[in-house]
């Protein structure tokens, strides 16, 4: 005799199982999110702690005796604001340059395909796996020969093009800008530069916003290149300046935490302002062709 068939679960049971699974996933993601943000919370808290409280165990999230001594000390004893300005100018100009070069190259690679363009695109992608340290020293000698050491131009020399940015823009052009739209503009007599400026760039706002955030953070957190190009304190970026709080035997945790907390503000504000463009631009680059 055949075994009786098992009854199928009802829609209510399936809904409850789905809700339980969603709750477990949300709980796991919440735990991992708290684990990721906890170091930042402790960093900000340490900026307002006394040296004795900073070394106490277990560490406390809320300072028992909040103090502004660390912040006032780092602002009065170091040119912190100058370092922040150097980093901000470097990051903004680098992000602008990368956005422009990526927009031009990505558009050409997407809408003017040829065998040469395909080979060029493959070479661009291959450069993404080459570590910056491989060509950092030749680039330094180039900056030295051009007289760009200890200058903003020297910092920008290594951060004008991003291979991932070209890939990101190319994918967005392929998926979001139909060829028929460009052909209609050409039939109406529009030139290629007009099409690029008036049609392509407005449609790439999401992708370029995401790329701007990525390029900004890449330059804002750069350390190795500014370390060898900027050799005097007035030309330091904030990452190089923060390294001065650590010596061979001691670390000034109070001033280092205060300076790091201040440095967090511009990057957090930028991400909050452009978070929607960042998510949309990165998501659209992963669509299948």
N, C-alpha and C positions, 0 to 999 in steps of 0.2 A: 504494500500500500504506500502511496505517496504521502510524504510528511506534509502536514498542513502549512500553507503559506503564512509567513509572518505578516502581520498587519503593517501597512505603511504608516510612518509617523504623520501625525496630523500637522496642519499648518501652524497651529499654536505651539506644538512641541518644537518644530523647526525654528520658529521665531524666538522661542526661549533659548534654544541652543546657540543661535546666532548672537543674541544679546549677551549671553554668558561669554562667548568667545570674544566679542568686541570689548567687553569689560576687562577680560584678562589681558588682551592686547594693550588697551589703554593704560592699565595698571603697570604693565611692564615698561611701556614707553615713558610713563610718568617717573618711574624709579630711575631709569637710565637718564632721563632729562635732569632730574635732581642731582644725580651723581656728576653730571657734566657741569652744572652751574654752581655746585657747592664750592669748588676752588675759587671761582670768581667772587662769591659771597665772602669767603674767608679773606680774600685779598683786600676787598673794600673794608672789611671789619678791621683788619690789621693796620690800615692807614690811620685809624682813630684809637689805637691801643697804645699803652705805655710799653716800654721794652720788657718789663717784668711780666706783664700780662701776655705779651706775644710769645714768650718762651714757656708759659704755663701749660700743663697737660692735665686733662684733655683740653684742646683748644675751645674757646668760646666763640659763638657766632656774634653775639651782641656784646660790645665792650662794656666792662663793668664801670670804668671811669673814662668816658670818651674825652679825647684831647685833640687839639688841632696842632700840636707841636710838630708832628711829623710833616704836615702839609706846609706850615709856615717855614720850617727849616729847609725843605727841599726847594721852595720857591725863592728863599733869600740866599741860599748858599750855592745854588747852581743856576745856570741859564736855561732852566727847564722850558720856559715859554718860547725861547729862541729855538730850542731843539724841536719842540712841537711844531712851530711854524715851518722849520726846514722840512720836517717829515710831511706836514700837510701840503706844502707847496710841491714837494717831490711826488707825493702820492696823487694829487689832483692832476698835475701836468702829465704824469706817466699814464694815468687812467684815460685822460683825454687823448693822448697820442696813440695808445693801444686801441681805443675805440675807433679812432679815425682810420688807422692802418688796417684794422680788422674789418671794418665796414667796406672799405675799398677792395681789399683782397678777397673777402668772402663773397662779395657781389660778383666780381669778375670770375671767380672760380665756379660760381653757381650758374650764372646766366650766359657765360661765354665758353662752353665746354669744348675742349679739343684734346688731342693727345699730349700736347705740351702742357696744357693746364692740368691734366690728370697726373702727369709726372711731377709737376711742380707741387701739386697738392700732397702727393705721397711724400715728397721731400720735406714739406712743412710739417706733416704729421710725424715724420721720423725724428725731426729735431726736438719734439716734445719729450723724448726719452733720453736726450743728452743732458746730463747734469750741468747746471750753470758753472760749477767749479771747474769743469773741463776747459772752458774757454774764458774763464774769468781773468786769468793772468794775461793772455794776449789782449784782451779787452782793456786791461789796466794800462798796458804799454801804449795802446792806441790813445787812451784818454790822456796819458802823459805827453805823448807827442803832439796832441792838439792843445795842450795847455789847459785842460779841463779839470785838473785835480783841485780838490777843495772848492768845488763850485757846483751849482745846481745842474749845469750842463753835463758835468761828469757823472753825477748820479743818474741822470736821465739816459745816458748813453747805453746802459745795459737794460733799460726797461721801456723801450719804444715799440716793441713788437711782441705779441704773445701768440704762439701757435694754436693754443686752445681757443683763443678769441677768434681767430680766423675760421677754425672749424665750427665754432658756435654760430657765427654769423652766416656762414655758408649753409648750414642746416636750416636755419630760420628762413633764409631767402628761398631755398628750395620749397619749403613747406607752406610759406605764408604769402609769397608773391607769385601769382600765376604769370606765365609767359604771355597770355592773352592781354593782360593789363598793360604790359610793357609794349606789346606790338600795337595796341590801340593808341598809345601815346606817340609812338613813332609815326604811325599813319597820320596823326594830327599835326605832324611837323616838329615834335619835341626832339631836342638833342639829347645825347646820352648824359651829359652833365646835368641838364635840367631834370631828366628822368630820375637820376640818382639822388639829386638833392630834394626834389619836390614830391617824389613818389616813394622811392625805396627807403630813404632814411625815416620818414614818418611811420612807415609800416614796421620798421625795425626798432621802435622805441623800447619795447619790452626786452628784446635781446641785448640792445646796447646798454640799457639800464642794468641788467644782470652782469654784463661784461664790465661795466664801469665799477660796480661793487667789487668784483673779483680782482680787477687790476688795482683798485685802490688798496685793498687789503694786502695784495702781493707786495706793493711798494711800501706800504705803511709798516709792515712787519719785516722788511728786508734788513738783514744784518751784515752778511759777509761782504757784499759789494760796497755799501756805505763805509764799512770798517776800513777798507783798504784805499778808498777814493778820498774820504774825508779824514784828514789827519790832524786837523786843528779843531779845538772845542767850538769855536763859532760856526763851523760848518758841519758839526755832528748832526745826525738824525736822532730821534728819540730812542731808537733801539740801541744805538751805540752809546748814547748818554747813560742809559740805564745800566749798562755794563760797568760804569765807573763806580757804582755803589757796591760792587763786589771786588774784593782784593784777593790776594793769594791766601790769606788766613782768616779773614772776617767778611761778613756780609751785613751791611746796614739795612736790616729788615724794615725798620720803621720808615726811613726815607724811600727805600725801594718800593714798599707797598703803597706809600702815598703817591709817588710819581706814577706807578703803574695804574693806580685807580684813576688818576687824572687823564692818563693816556687812553683809557677805555672809552671816555665820553665821546670823542669824535667818531670812532668806528661804530659804536652802538647807535648813535644818532643817524649816521649814514645808512646803516642797515634798516633801521625803522622806517626811514623815509622812502627807501627804494626796495623794500622787501617784496612787494607785489610784483614789480618788474623783474626782480631777481628770480622768483619762483616761476613765473610765466616764461621767462626767457630760457631758463635751464630746462624746464619741462618740454618745451616745444622742440628743443634740439635733439631730443631722444626719440622723436616720432620716426616711424619707418618710412622709407622712401617708396 
